[in-house]
C-alpha cells in the first residue's frame, strides 16, 4: 500500500515540476491549480486506499500453477506430434503454455517458495521450455528466469539458492547461450538477448564461481566480444561490455581467452569512433569506462601487453590524454599505467610517441582546471601519473632516460616543485587519517591495518616519495638540491621520504613487482 501511495505522489510531483517551468504569465494559473492538486491527491489516495491488495502466492497456489504448466506442456507436445504439418491445429495449446508461463511471475515475489518450486519440478519444466520451437515461449521463460534469479530476491532467503544450483545442474547456461543464436533480428529478439544477459549476470553475481564455468563451457565470451565490435551503439552492446568487464574482474584468468579474440584491436577501433565525435550520453560514457576496464585487466597479461604497440593502442591512449578529452583521460591514464608496468619496450615506445608531452601537461595542470564533476578523478589521475613516472625511471636508459630527466630539469625544475607539492598534499592527508587509524584496538590484524593505511593515502605517498628518491639518485646535483630546498620550504625534509620508503620496502610482496622493487628501494635508500 505504501508503494502505491508513493507512485501517486511521484505522479503529482512530476506534474508540479512541469508547471514550475511555466513563464511569468502562467504563475497565477499555477497558484490557482495548487488547491486543485491537493484535491486531486486526496482523490487518488482514496482510490489507492480502496484498491484490493493482491494476496501473496502460497504453497497451494504454487502447486496449482506448476501443475497447470506441466499439463499445458504435455498437451502441447502431444498436439505438435499429432499435427506436425498443421501449425494452426497446435497453436491454441502453445498459447496455453505461454499463459501458464506468464502466470508464474507471482513466484518472483516469493523467494521463500523457490525450494518448493524446485521440488515440484518447476525448474526442470522451465529449462525444458528453453529448447521449445516457439521463440515467443522461450523469451517469456527467459524473462521470468531473469526475475527469479534477481540477486536481491535470491539473497532474501538462503533456501532460494537451491533454485540457482538446480538450474546449473540442468545445464541452463548451455541452453541460454544456444538460444542467443536464434535471436537475430526482431525487436523481441533484441529484448530476449538483453533478458538472457540479465540471467547470466544474476547467476554469476550470486555465485562468482559459476563465472568460470559459464565462460569455459560456452561461447559467451565470443558473443560478448562480437557485440562490442558492432559499430552501432545500443543497449545490448552496452550490456555486453558491462558483462565482459564484470567477468574479467571476477576471473582475471579469462583475459587470456579474451586476448585471443583480438580484443585490443577491436577496442582500439571502437574508441576511434568515439574520438571522432563527442560523447552525447551518460550511457556512452559508462560504455567507454567498461571498455577501459576490459583493457586494464587484459594488459595485466604479458602476452596481451606486448600487443599494445602493434595494435596502435599505445598511440591512441597518448592521443586521448593529449586531446584533452576529459571523459577519456582517467581511463586512458589507468590503462596506460597497466601498459607500461614492468615492460621496458612499451616505456621506450611511449617516449618515441611523444608521450612525455601529453602526460606532463596533465601532471602540471597546464590546461584550464577541470569542471567540478571531474575533480574527484584528479587524485586517481595523479596516482596513475606518478606510477607511470616510476616505470619510466626504472625501465628507461640512455637517450630515453636523458629525455625524462630533461623534463624534470626544464623551467627551473618546476616538475620537481610540483612533485614536492604532491608529497605535501598526500603526507598531510595521510597524517590526518593516521589519527583515526591509531585508535584501532590492539588486537587488530597488522596486515589489515597496513592495507587500511594504504587506502587512506599511504600508497600514493609511497609512489610519490619513490619518484623523489629516483630524482635525487639520478646523478644530477641540481635536481637533488632542488628537492632538498623545496622540502625545507614545506617544513619537511628528506627523512620523511626515507621513513615512507623504508616502510614500503618492509611490506614488499613476492610477486614480480615486489621482487624488482626489493632491488631498487635499497639502492635509493642508500643514496639518500
Buried (B, 14 or more C-beta within 10 A) or exposed (E): EEEBBEEBEEEBEEEEEEBEEEEEEEEEEEEEBEEEBEEBBEEBBEEBEEEEEEEEBEEEBBBEBBBBBBEBBEBBBEBBEEBEEEEEEBBEBBBBBBEBBEBBBBBBEBBEBBBBBBEBBBBBBBBBBBEBEBBBBBBBBBBBBBBBBBBEBBEBBEBBBBBBEBBBEBBBBBBBBBBBEEBEEEEEBBBBBBBBBBBBBBBBBBBBEBBBBBBEEBEBBBBBBBBBBEEEBBEBBBBBBBBBBBBBBBBEEBBEBBBEBBBBBBBBBBBEEBBEEEBEEEEBBBBBBBBBBBBBBBBBBEEBBBBBBEBBBBBBBBBBBBEBBEBBBBBBBBBBBBBBBBBBEBBBBBBEBEBBEBBBBBBBEEEEEBEEEBEEBBBEBBBBBBBBBBBBBBBBEEEBBEBBBEBBBEEEBBBBBBBBEBBBBBBEBBEEBBEEBEEEEEEEEEEEEBBBBBEBBBBBBBBBBBBBBBBBBBEBEEBBEBBEEBBEEBEBEBEBBBEBBEBBBEBBEEEEEEEBBEEBBEEBBEEB
